[in-house]
């Protein structure tokens, strides 16, 4: 590890990228606990300052994949991998309701994440308020996917070392390369991945790294607060990995036949009010909330349905998402997933009549 730290940490004029084999070896030293705490911190920070190369990101991901078996999800399932690691400060978790709508529309969504940042609540607390299990062991997650088309997997229950290094953000004060690695991990090796990012340096690199890892379909987007969500209030930049090529895209709601929304319609809730956010999502899924909040869910559900091969384009999948809400299929899917019953999330009582009551 000393040699690797020296190679990447010599400063702008002297540092060098690790080779594929060096990056894999460095990851093994980290995962297996061979590096000392001082070496771990030095290596993570040196890589952050240098900025990881495409080959390093791909090699790191390939190495961590070797420590766990892929989830044995049946191959006929139209599975979409949906990593949610960013956490939210300003907007609600549209990806949750969108994933449920997409599951109601015939796709299968494996959402995975980890609660590593106390001041940025992720998807798990909201899912729990909806009664959806967030502590499934990998075997149970596979069963849920096969029978219900949706499952949430805490990465700590699938790949504990990744969770341990994600938790280091609290100690170091900054993210490390385990954040993009977790996003690219793809626990079930789903044929389609949807990845949200914030930091520009990782945008093109993630697409190129996925190609190196053998991915043949993915959507990488400059998502809302770094989550895999298209914005309803502006332009979203995307890269689509299709086959062996990368296609740059820009997307506005009008491109999907939806009106432009406002940031207020995307506004979120503090951690203490996760019950209110769950109530908002419940209201949308029960088709009792109209307007921009509902449109935001439809837009993102259409993206997931496209990723799940349910239409020829995101725009073509908008009617499928609308039908899932209008028909009651989305509400039925929520009831099917909420195995924990009414006792979960005592603050979520009933379905709101209007989205206006749930704007913070």
Helices and strands as residue ranges (DSSP letters): H 2-8, H 20-31, H 37-50, H 54-65, E 79-84, H 94-104, E 108-113, H 123-129, H 138-148, E 150-154, H 155-158, H 160-172, H 178-184, E 192-197, H 201-212, E 217-222, G 224-226, E 236-242, E 245-251, G 253-256, G 263-266, G 271-273, H 274-285, H 292-307, H 314-326, H 329-337, G 355-358
